[in-house]
Amino acid sequence: MAKTQLGARVDEDVAELARRRAADLGLSVGDYLARLVQDDASGLRARAVDAAARFLAEHQAIFDEAEGGRRPEGSRGTRAA
């Protein structure tokens, strides 16, 4: 497959994070970015986030019990696990 070079300007902290994450995965930064784009375009990331949200919603009572039912004062909506 032919390769095309892209240029993008990002904050230095984002660039460093991309370098470190790519290295953690044993990928070049270009391959890491390609994987992120492919995952995003395929809907993989959205499905993973939806699955995590469903899991937390289904099992929130277990997390609440493990935390002793404590909720920070004034907190509303989704609770942290």
JORAJO-V132093 format. One record per run of one state. SS is the DSSP state (H for helix, E for strand, - for the rest). FROM is the first residue (numbers start at 0). TO is the last residue. If there is no record, write none. Layout:
ss/from/to
SS/FROM/TO
SS/FROM/TO
//
This chain:
ss/from/to
-/0/10
H/11/23
-/24/27
H/28/41
-/42/42
H/43/65
-/66/80
//
